[in-house]
Amino acid sequence: MQLHTATDTLKAADLQLTNDADPMAASLDSVHTIELHFPSFSDGRAFSQALMLRRRCGFTGDIRAVGDVLVDQLSQMQRCGFYSAVLRADHEHAKGQQLLDHF
């Protein structure tokens, strides 16, 4: 999993899905990067969206977590199919990488 900070310059996502969007209804033709938004750390709908994109839709590109992304969510994100995450500004990149390396 690749980690980024809020100040990193990232390639724009090909598709951004809101939390209430149905991933099954999205057209994934020529999409390489999908951003899934976490409006708060307690809102886990993006986890379900990532699983649907990987398992049901067969999406193999980058699924990126953005929004209120905390270090302690990273291992679960990785298990659900996220490939990259933009950490909230007050979370340390090194601590997140250490956690991922542990698992």
C-alpha positions in Angstrom: 0.0 0.0 0.0 1.3 3.5 -0.9 0.9 6.2 1.7 0.7 9.9 0.9 0.3 13.0 3.1 -2.3 15.7 2.5 0.4 18.0 1.1 1.6 15.4 -1.5 0.8 16.2 -5.1 -1.0 13.3 -6.6 -2.2 12.3 -10.0 -5.8 13.1 -10.3 -8.2 10.2 -10.0 -10.0 9.0 -13.0 -13.2 8.5 -10.9 -14.3 9.9 -7.6 -17.1 8.0 -5.8 -19.2 9.6 -3.0 -20.1 7.4 -0.1 -23.7 6.9 -1.3 -22.6 5.9 -4.8 -23.2 2.3 -6.0 -19.8 1.1 -7.3 -21.6 -1.6 -9.4 -23.3 1.2 -11.4 -20.0 3.0 -12.3 -18.5 2.6 -15.7 -14.9 1.4 -15.1 -13.8 1.4 -18.7 -10.3 3.0 -19.0 -10.4 3.9 -15.2 -7.0 3.5 -13.5 -7.5 5.3 -10.2 -10.7 5.5 -8.1 -10.9 7.8 -5.0 -13.2 6.7 -2.2 -13.9 9.3 0.4 -14.0 8.9 4.2 -16.0 12.0 5.4 -15.2 10.9 9.0 -13.1 8.1 10.5 -16.3 6.4 11.8 -18.0 6.2 8.4 -16.9 2.9 6.9 -19.0 2.8 3.7 -15.8 3.2 1.6 -14.6 -0.1 2.9 -17.6 -1.8 1.4 -17.2 0.1 -1.8 -13.6 -1.0 -2.1 -14.5 -4.7 -1.6 -17.3 -4.4 -4.2 -14.9 -2.8 -6.7 -12.3 -5.6 -6.2 -14.4 -8.7 -5.8 -17.6 -8.0 -7.8 -16.4 -5.6 -10.4 -12.9 -7.1 -10.8 -11.3 -3.7 -10.7 -7.5 -4.0 -10.6 -6.4 -0.4 -10.6 -5.6 2.0 -7.8 -8.3 2.5 -5.2 -7.2 5.5 -3.1 -8.6 6.4 0.3 -9.0 10.2 0.9 -10.6 12.3 3.6 -10.5 11.6 7.3 -8.0 8.7 6.9 -6.3 7.6 10.1 -3.1 5.5 10.6 -5.0 2.9 12.5 -7.3 2.2 9.6 -4.6 1.3 7.1 -4.3 -2.4 7.7 -8.1 -2.8 7.3 -8.0 -0.6 4.1 -5.3 -2.8 2.7 -7.3 -6.0 3.4 -10.4 -4.4 1.7 -8.5 -3.6 -1.5 -7.2 -0.1 -1.2 -3.8 0.4 -2.9 -3.1 3.9 -1.7 -4.2 6.3 1.0 -3.8 10.0 1.7 -3.3 10.4 5.4 -5.0 13.1 7.4 -2.6 16.0 7.9 -2.0 15.3 11.7 -1.0 11.7 11.1 2.7 10.7 10.5 3.6 9.0 7.3 6.4 7.1 9.0 4.1 5.7 11.7 1.7 4.5 9.0 4.4 2.8 7.0 5.7 1.1 10.2 2.2 -0.3 10.8 1.9 -1.6 7.2 5.4 -3.1 7.3 4.4 -5.0 10.5 1.5 -6.7 8.7 
